[in-house]
């Protein structure tokens, strides 16, 4: 789970040690209105290429989730987490992603990381406008990890009023610990263990 992709040397090195295979799918579904033309696609593709992976863009609005089973690495791009989660639920993507997470490498980027968690309720508290047209009522995530993150933390500190106080209130109410991720950082999850890079 990353804030903005494999955007630092430590993240690239750690990911390289874990890779098995040569093909990667870059899921563009969360990038409403842009998809393959999103300005992040060239950067994310270059990061995957630097690891020796050939990369193909996949949109779950156009292709079934089973398409992902033919790739060695899955990277869920950022964008609108509510839309991405809704489409993943509508296409019954959870069993496919659980299989992939157990056997291969799944990388989340921002919104792509958020949907892998138990819930995206914290994101809803800060960006409800992103859900206004999506209309997602069930904010439970795919549950692939117990870890919860807040991506782009220091970038968002000046953007959101009382950011840290509101995250602490959420942690207290939910009995959970939210990992504040800055760009260039990521959480690696192995079974029940996780660690920050």
C-alpha positions, 0 to 999 in steps of 0.5 A: 500500500503506497501513497503515490506509487513506487516513487522512492528508491527504498520502495523500488528496492523492497518491491524488486526483492518480492517480485515473481514474474514479468507482467504487470496490470495497471488498473486505471478504473479509479481515474474517472474521465482520464483512465489510460490518459491520466497523467500518472500512467507514464510515471507508474508505468516507468516505475514498473518498467524499471523493475523489468515488468512489461505493463498493460493498462486494464480498466474494470469498466471494460474488462472482467476481473478474471483478466487480472489472473494472467498478470504477475503484478497488479497495481491499482492506480489512484483516483476516486476510491468510492468509484473504484470500490463500487466497480470492484464490488459490482464486478465481484473482484474481491475473490480475484484480488484475494487470490492475487494477493495470496499468490502474486504482488498487489500494489495500491496507489492512494485510492488503490491502497484505500480500497484494499483496507477494511473500510474507506470511511476515513476518506469519506470524512474528508472527501464526501464530494468524491462520493456524491455522484458515485452514491456508494453507501457501503463503505466497507473495503475489500478487507485484504489488510487490517492496516489503515492508511491516510495517503499524502499526509503532509501534502494534505495537512494544509488542505484539510481543517484539523486533519490530525485531530480528525484522524485521532478522533476516527482512531479513538472511535474505531479503535484502530491505528491509522498510518500516516503515509507521505509520498515516497512511503509504503506499507508492505503486508505479509500475512498478518505482519506489516512494516513501513518503508 
